[in-house]
Amino acid sequence: MVVYLWKYRICKHRFNMKRKLVVILLLGMTMMVQAQVGRMMYGDTSRIGIPHSKDPHVVNFKGRYLMYYSIPPFKNDPQSGWNIGIAESHDLINWTKVGEITPVAGAEYEKKGLCAPGALVRDGVVHLFYQTYGNREKDAICHATSEDGINFKRNPTNPIFHPTGDWNCGRAIDAEVCEFKGKYYLYFASRDKDFKVQLQGVAVAPKNSSFNREDWKQACDAPILYPELGWEKDCIEGASIVKKGKKLFMFYAGAYNNAPQQIGVAESKDGIHWKRVFTEPFVANGKPGEWNSSESGHPHIFHDLDGRTYLFYQGNNDNGKTWYITNEEVFWRKGKPYLKR
């Protein structure tokens, strides 16, 4: 009896040891997955039941971070369209959805959808710039304001901007607005006349602008950035701007979604003329099996109040069935951005 009890204890001990080893291995695998996907991984499941969040833009507003992003039409509802989700955070890692921006009654220009938000805070008010969706060459940039970051009032002059000139099709999407040298610069993406190549353009408004339609003037009758590098393929879009010293830096998406889309960087001294900082992607798509193997796209470079900068971007590994948003802190050395990986 003593012998059997002794053998039982040994077997139980070995079983517990194996179980502990399994737990340790599983924890290790979990840590590896977390390290792979980054410190943040956000996916809105409210519309189609699986994570689907795109086109992030973040502001620090009244003691919290607010992230605006695109969400798809409701599943099995042909009457719904792309809209804008709102999530909040206090640490840039953990996010909770707090609202949506959907078409308002009487706004015919956005009834098919609205998405791809860009935001700035001025005098305690969030100014949101967004695009209409589903109108092809007639899609344009719109503007709305909010005192709480959640509920927005439309600009009565909406849409506030669409481009002119032979170099584009008349469409404007992916709005980004920043102040530089006493003016506001509105960066947007358009396409060529054949609707094949995505290009980057810019308009300007005075510093005291209310961002109404009449304030915006196209800065040049030509694209300021267009695909030239092999990895950019047929698309430059999703420009996001940060001011560092006397220069502006543009983090942009090269190639269409899942082509794969990857992130590049350009710089400018005047906000209009741009040159690439790198010839290779600043953030490439992931390796096979990684969360962003299909793309790393549509960046937003967020400049926090403490001076630190974070790159938010979207990605997936299933050719667009799901879309997650993550971020990485961007560091600067000798006037150029880099990542600690």
C-alpha positions as CSV (number, residue, x, y, z in Angstrom):
1,M,0.0,0.0,0.0
2,V,2.8,2.4,0.9
3,V,4.6,1.6,-2.4
4,Y,1.4,2.3,-4.5
5,L,0.9,5.6,-2.6
6,W,4.5,6.6,-3.2
7,K,4.1,5.8,-7.0
8,Y,0.8,7.8,-7.0
9,R,2.6,10.8,-5.5
10,I,5.4,10.6,-8.1
11,C,2.9,10.3,-10.9
12,K,0.8,13.2,-9.6
13,H,4.0,15.3,-9.2
14,R,5.0,14.5,-12.8
15,F,1.5,15.4,-14.0
16,N,1.6,18.7,-12.2
17,M,5.0,19.4,-13.6
18,K,3.8,18.7,-17.1
19,R,0.8,20.8,-16.6
20,K,2.9,23.7,-15.4
21,L,5.2,23.3,-18.4
22,V,2.2,23.4,-20.7
23,V,0.9,26.6,-19.0
24,I,4.4,28.2,-19.2
25,L,4.6,27.3,-22.9
26,L,1.1,28.7,-23.6
27,L,1.9,31.9,-21.7
28,G,5.1,32.2,-23.7
29,M,3.2,31.7,-27.0
30,T,0.7,34.3,-25.8
31,M,3.5,36.8,-25.1
32,M,5.0,36.1,-28.5
33,V,1.6,36.8,-30.2
34,Q,1.2,40.0,-28.1
35,A,4.7,41.1,-29.1
36,Q,3.9,40.3,-32.8
37,V,0.7,42.3,-32.9
38,G,2.0,45.3,-30.9
39,R,0.9,47.0,-27.7
40,M,-2.5,47.9,-29.1
41,M,-4.9,45.9,-31.2
42,Y,-8.4,47.4,-31.8
43,G,-11.2,45.9,-33.9
44,D,-14.8,47.2,-33.9
45,T,-17.2,44.2,-34.2
46,S,-20.4,46.2,-34.0
47,R,-21.3,46.3,-37.7
48,I,-20.5,42.9,-39.1
49,G,-19.7,40.7,-36.1
50,I,-16.0,40.5,-36.7
51,P,-13.2,43.1,-36.2
52,H,-13.4,45.8,-38.9
53,S,-11.8,49.2,-38.1
54,K,-10.0,51.3,-40.7
55,D,-8.5,54.8,-41.2
56,P,-7.6,55.8,-37.6
57,H,-7.1,59.4,-36.4
58,V,-6.5,60.3,-32.8
59,V,-6.7,63.5,-30.7
60,N,-5.9,64.3,-27.1
61,F,-9.1,66.1,-25.9
62,K,-10.2,67.1,-22.5
63,G,-8.2,64.6,-20.5
64,R,-8.7,61.6,-22.8
65,Y,-7.7,60.2,-26.2
66,L,-10.4,60.0,-28.8
67,M,-9.9,57.8,-31.9
68,Y,-12.1,58.3,-35.0
69,Y,-12.1,55.5,-37.6
70,S,-14.1,54.1,-40.4
71,I,-16.6,51.3,-39.9
72,P,-18.3,49.3,-42.6
73,P,-22.0,49.0,-43.5
74,F,-24.2,46.8,-41.3
75,K,-24.3,43.2,-42.3
76,N,-27.3,42.3,-44.4
77,D,-28.5,45.9,-44.6
78,P,-28.1,47.3,-48.1
79,Q,-29.4,50.7,-47.0
80,S,-26.5,51.3,-44.6
81,G,-23.1,52.7,-45.6
82,W,-19.7,53.4,-44.3
83,N,-19.7,55.5,-41.1
84,I,-17.3,56.7,-38.5
85,G,-16.8,55.0,-35.1
86,I,-15.4,56.8,-32.0
87,A,-13.4,55.1,-29.3
88,E,-11.8,56.5,-26.1
89,S,-8.6,55.6,-24.2
90,H,-6.5,56.9,-21.3
91,D,-3.3,55.1,-22.2
92,L,-3.3,54.7,-26.0
93,I,-3.5,50.9,-25.6
94,N,-6.9,50.0,-24.3
95,W,-9.9,51.5,-26.2
96,T,-13.6,51.5,-25.6
97,K,-16.2,52.5,-28.2
98,V,-18.2,55.5,-27.2
99,G,-20.1,56.6,-30.3
100,E,-20.7,56.7,-34.0
101,I,-21.1,59.5,-36.6
102,T,-23.8,58.6,-39.1
103,P,-25.5,60.6,-41.8
104,V,-27.8,63.3,-40.6
105,A,-31.2,64.2,-42.0
106,G,-31.1,66.7,-44.8
107,A,-27.4,66.1,-45.6
108,E,-27.9,64.6,-49.0
109,Y,-24.2,64.7,-49.7
110,E,-23.4,62.1,-47.1
111,K,-26.5,59.9,-47.2
112,K,-24.6,57.1,-49.0
113,G,-21.9,57.1,-46.3
114,L,-19.1,59.0,-44.6
115,C,-15.6,57.8,-43.5
116,A,-11.9,58.4,-43.4
117,P,-11.8,61.0,-40.6
118,G,-9.1,63.5,-39.8
119,A,-9.4,65.7,-36.8
120,L,-7.7,68.7,-35.0
121,V,-8.4,70.5,-31.8
122,R,-8.7,74.3,-31.8
123,D,-9.9,76.5,-28.9
124,G,-11.5,73.6,-27.1
125,V,-13.4,72.3,-30.2
126,V,-12.8,69.2,-32.2
127,H,-12.8,69.9,-35.9
128,L,-13.5,66.8,-37.9
129,F,-12.7,66.5,-41.6
130,Y,-14.2,63.5,-43.4
131,Q,-15.1,62.3,-46.9
132,T,-18.4,61.3,-48.4
133,Y,-18.5,57.7,-49.8
134,G,-20.1,55.9,-52.7
135,N,-20.2,58.7,-55.2
136,R,-17.0,58.0,-57.2
137,E,-15.7,61.1,-58.8
138,K,-18.2,63.3,-56.8
139,D,-16.9,62.3,-53.4
140,A,-15.7,65.3,-51.5
141,I,-14.3,66.6,-48.2
142,C,-16.7,67.7,-45.4
143,H,-16.3,69.4,-42.0
144,A,-18.1,69.2,-38.7
145,T,-17.4,70.5,-35.1
146,S,-17.9,69.2,-31.6
147,E,-17.5,70.5,-28.1
148,D,-17.5,67.1,-26.5
149,G,-15.8,65.1,-29.2
150,I,-18.8,62.8,-29.7
151,N,-21.7,64.9,-31.0
152,F,-21.0,66.8,-34.2
153,K,-22.6,69.8,-36.0
154,R,-22.2,69.9,-39.7
155,N,-20.7,72.8,-41.5
156,P,-23.5,74.5,-43.5
157,T,-21.2,74.9,-46.5
158,N,-20.5,71.2,-46.8
159,P,-19.0,69.7,-48.9
160,I,-16.1,72.1,-48.2
161,F,-13.7,71.0,-50.9
162,H,-13.2,69.1,-54.1
163,P,-10.3,69.5,-56.5
164,T,-10.2,71.0,-60.0
165,G,-7.7,70.6,-62.9
166,D,-6.9,68.1,-65.6
167,W,-4.6,66.1,-63.3
168,N,-7.5,64.7,-61.3
169,C,-11.1,63.3,-61.6
170,G,-12.7,65.8,-59.3
171,R,-12.7,63.4,-56.3
172,A,-11.3,64.2,-52.8
173,I,-10.9,61.7,-50.0
174,D,-8.7,61.0,-47.0
175,A,-8.7,64.5,-45.5
176,E,-5.8,65.7,-43.3
177,V,-5.6,69.3,-42.0
178,C,-2.7,70.9,-40.2
179,E,-1.5,74.4,-39.4
180,F,1.9,75.5,-40.8
181,K,3.5,78.9,-41.3
182,G,0.3,80.8,-40.7
183,K,-2.0,78.8,-42.9
184,Y,-4.0,75.6,-42.8
185,Y,-3.1,72.9,-45.3
186,L,-5.7,70.4,-46.4
187,Y,-4.2,67.2,-47.8
188,F,-6.4,64.9,-49.8
189,A,-6.2,62.0,-52.2
190,S,-7.7,62.0,-55.7
191,R,-7.4,59.9,-58.8
192,D,-6.4,60.6,-62.4
193,K,-9.0,61.1,-65.1
194,D,-9.0,57.3,-65.8
195,F,-9.8,56.6,-62.2
196,K,-6.8,54.2,-61.9
197,V,-4.0,56.0,-60.2
198,Q,-4.4,57.5,-56.7
199,L,-2.6,60.9,-56.2
200,Q,-2.0,63.4,-53.4
201,G,-3.1,67.0,-53.6
202,V,-3.3,70.0,-51.2
203,A,-5.4,73.1,-50.6
204,V,-4.8,76.0,-48.2
205,A,-6.9,78.3,-46.0
206,P,-6.0,81.3,-43.8
207,K,-5.1,80.8,-40.2
208,N,-8.3,82.5,-39.0
209,S,-10.4,80.3,-41.3
210,S,-13.8,78.8,-40.2
211,F,-13.0,76.0,-42.7
212,N,-15.9,77.0,-44.8
213,R,-15.9,76.1,-48.5
214,E,-15.0,79.6,-49.7
215,D,-11.8,79.6,-47.5
216,W,-10.1,76.7,-49.3
217,K,-8.0,77.4,-52.4
218,Q,-6.2,74.7,-54.3
219,A,-2.5,75.3,-53.8
220,C,-1.3,74.0,-57.1
221,D,-2.7,72.6,-60.3
222,A,-0.8,69.3,-60.0
223,P,-0.3,66.4,-57.7
224,I,2.1,67.0,-54.9
225,L,3.0,63.3,-54.6
226,Y,2.2,60.3,-56.9
227,P,3.3,56.7,-57.2
228,E,6.9,56.4,-58.4
229,L,8.5,53.6,-56.3
230,G,7.8,50.0,-57.2
231,W,6.2,49.2,-53.8
232,E,3.8,52.2,-54.2
233,K,2.3,50.6,-57.3
234,D,-0.7,52.7,-58.4
235,C,-1.6,54.5,-55.2
236,I,-0.5,57.2,-52.8
237,E,-3.3,57.9,-50.2
238,G,-4.0,58.4,-46.5
239,A,-1.5,61.2,-45.9
240,S,-1.0,62.2,-42.3
241,I,1.2,65.1,-41.3
242,V,3.4,66.0,-38.3
243,K,5.5,69.2,-37.8
244,K,9.1,68.6,-36.6
245,G,11.2,71.7,-36.4
246,K,10.9,73.7,-39.6
247,K,9.6,70.8,-41.7
248,L,6.5,68.8,-42.2
249,F,6.7,65.0,-42.4
250,M,4.0,63.1,-44.3
251,F,3.3,59.5,-43.4
252,Y,1.4,58.0,-46.4
253,A,0.0,54.7,-47.7
254,G,1.5,53.3,-50.9
255,A,-0.4,50.8,-53.1
256,Y,-4.1,50.0,-52.8
257,N,-5.5,47.9,-50.0
258,N,-3.9,44.4,-49.6
259,A,-1.7,44.9,-52.7
260,P,-0.1,45.0,-50.1
261,Q,-0.4,48.5,-48.9
262,Q,2.6,49.8,-46.9
263,I,3.6,53.0,-45.3
264,G,6.1,55.5,-46.6
265,V,7.5,58.9,-45.4
266,A,8.1,62.2,-47.2
267,E,9.2,65.7,-46.0
268,S,8.6,69.3,-47.0
269,K,9.8,72.7,-46.1
270,D,6.8,74.6,-47.5
271,G,3.9,72.1,-47.3
272,I,3.6,71.9,-51.1
273,H,6.8,70.4,-52.5
274,W,7.6,67.0,-51.1
275,K,10.5,64.5,-51.3
276,R,10.7,61.0,-50.0
277,V,12.7,60.4,-46.9
278,F,13.1,56.7,-47.6
279,T,12.9,54.6,-50.8
280,E,11.7,51.5,-48.9
281,P,8.6,51.3,-46.8
282,F,8.9,52.8,-43.3
283,V,6.4,50.1,-42.1
284,A,6.1,47.1,-44.4
285,N,3.4,44.5,-44.4
286,G,4.0,41.5,-42.1
287,K,5.5,38.1,-42.8
288,P,3.3,35.2,-43.7
289,G,1.2,34.3,-40.6
290,E,1.6,37.6,-38.9
291,W,-1.4,39.8,-38.1
292,N,-0.6,42.3,-40.9
293,S,0.7,40.0,-43.6
294,S,-1.9,41.4,-46.1
295,E,-1.0,45.0,-45.4
296,S,0.1,47.8,-43.1
297,G,-1.8,50.8,-44.3
298,H,-3.6,54.1,-43.9
299,P,-1.3,55.7,-41.3
300,H,-2.0,58.4,-38.8
301,I,1.0,60.1,-37.1
302,F,-0.3,61.3,-33.7
303,H,1.7,64.1,-32.0
304,D,0.8,64.0,-28.3
305,L,0.8,67.0,-25.9
306,D,4.0,65.7,-24.3
307,G,5.8,65.8,-27.7
308,R,5.9,62.1,-28.3
309,T,4.7,60.7,-31.6
310,Y,2.8,57.5,-32.3
311,L,2.0,55.9,-35.6
312,F,-1.5,54.4,-35.8
313,Y,-2.2,52.2,-38.8
314,Q,-4.5,49.4,-40.0
315,G,-3.7,45.9,-41.0
316,N,-5.0,42.4,-41.6
317,N,-3.8,38.9,-42.6
318,D,-6.9,37.7,-44.6
319,N,-7.0,40.1,-47.6
320,G,-9.5,42.4,-45.9
321,K,-12.0,40.2,-44.3
322,T,-11.0,41.7,-41.0
323,W,-9.3,45.0,-40.1
324,Y,-7.4,45.9,-36.9
325,I,-5.8,49.1,-35.8
326,T,-2.6,49.3,-33.9
327,N,0.1,51.8,-33.0
328,E,3.9,52.1,-32.5
329,E,5.8,54.9,-30.9
330,V,7.9,56.8,-33.5
331,F,11.3,58.2,-32.4
332,W,13.4,60.8,-34.2
333,R,17.2,60.9,-34.9
334,K,19.0,63.6,-36.9
335,G,15.7,64.8,-38.3
336,K,14.4,61.4,-39.4
337,P,11.8,59.1,-37.9
338,Y,12.6,55.5,-36.8
339,L,11.0,52.6,-34.9
340,K,12.5,50.6,-32.1
341,R,11.9,47.0,-33.1
